[in-house]
Amino acid sequence: MDNPDEGMEQPDFAGPILFYNEEVIEHFTNPRNVGELPEAETDGYGLVGDPSCGDQMKLWIQVREGRIEKIAFKSFGCPGAIATSSMLTELARGKSIEEARRITDDDVVEALGGIPERKKHCSLLGVMALQAAIQDWESRTPENGGARP
Amino acid sequence: MIYLDHNATTPLDRRVFEIMTPYMTERWGNSSSPYRFGNQARIAMEKGRARVAECIGAETGEIVFCASGTEADNLAVRGAAAALRARGNHIVTTSVEHHAVLYTCRALEAEGYRVTYLPVDGDGLVRLEELEKSLTEETILVTVMHANNETGVLQPVGEIARIARERGIVFHSDAVQTAGKLPEKLCGTGADLLSFSAHKFYGPKGVGALYVRKGTPISPRITGGPHEHGLRAGTENVPGIVGLATALSLAVESAAAETERLAGMRDRFEIRVLETIPGSRVNGRGAPRVPNTSNLSFDAVDGESIVLGLDLGGICISTGSACSTGDPEPSHVLLAMGLSPKEAQGSVRVSLGRHTEEKELEAAVDALGRTVARLRAISSIQRPTAPSS
């Protein structure tokens, strides 16, 4: 019979924490693209809240020639919200608007190598913020040309 | 590792482990068996019962052993409600109870009982006037926790017991967070029913007890053999019971000194947090509290992110009840105290214990400060300019 005690003398500090995998922990610890774009560099801005848990996210994009040139975010929420926000910005950076529009919450979860079931809804927050920022960009540039004069 | 989550569970005392072991390895008889080998286990169990009774100021026959604090709560609330069904159908509790009582009351509502959930004030205290107003001819049971598991706030259970007694209403108190933590004997509260759990006071997991004052109407929830005065069927967990009794008497022995030591450390910890971390507050600070518990709120950050941030540095704290980990709802306790959902979401619980040292708390303050600052740099929520306290 296997000894259930084996290797458990010390907590497994290298292992998953709070049910998150290492990639999620990495993005929580070192989130990418954190911050705000100054007004002069902002072509689109999105603010969304998750009413189910109180999480909130702000996202800024700069669009050049139909591509997301710069992206920045700020998030209030659990580790899942912070990590998925960070990964979403990584997936969207450098993409064309059309490509960015097609990013789904599943893409974000997959890129992170999975997230606990109860945290899946977190990954929708970033996607929604990106969609809101793209919509804002469209309304600012009705001709959808992207680049500012 | 720095462990600051003693309200979730505590390490098994080595002395307790030593005393329990023979009842698993050599004296493993069934305490109900008619021969001497079984009797050996029964004697150990009854000695344990007498010891527990002495620790809390009860009579030996008033202690019922079971498998957890949650089970003790269920036996008390469901058992008294069922036994008193002919007399009335109204139960009074509070909005800040542990889920073991809160969800049991909700289940009883579905069975046709009427339940009043008393509000609490900003410090988490039940108002006695509100309690008195809520009582009717139909009220059969009042159940109010002794200390809250998230905030440590102590309810005025002595007063509540007096009010209930005057009206002939049974009073239960969930004492899971006070048993072994306070120098006063638990029965001094005057409650008719008191629940507690061994693993909260350095005993083993999987064993709890219910004090049932002689003459209190109660019917069993688990039926079968005649174990535990017919109130809880099932072969008794003799090593667990021996462990619970030993752990409780050790905890009670040192409770006076521990209370003083922990209250001093906890208060210094809170002052350091308030002084060094802007936008922080202590919940329930204006109420009497058990000496080991501190519930903190930080503006503009999420509690689970703080917990994970500290875990990465080897420090264990929690967002509230261990049972709600993964629950996206903010703490019902803090909401009942008037905190906004955002404030409640930014809360953590730090609970000290027998092995906690001052330098561990200093490290925890530093880690909290660093983690909160880092999360605020990421946070999309603007903090108010004037720091609250």
Interface residues (C-beta under 8 A of the other chain):
Chain A: P11 F13 I17 L18 F19 Y20 I25 F28 T29 P31 V34 L47 S52 C53 G54 D55 Q56 M57 K58 F73 K74 S75 F76 G77 C78 P79 A81 I82 P116 R118 H121
Chain B: M1 A300 V301 D302 E304 S305 V307 L308 D311 L312 G314 T325 G326 P328 P330 P341 K342 Q345 A377 I378 S379 S380 I381
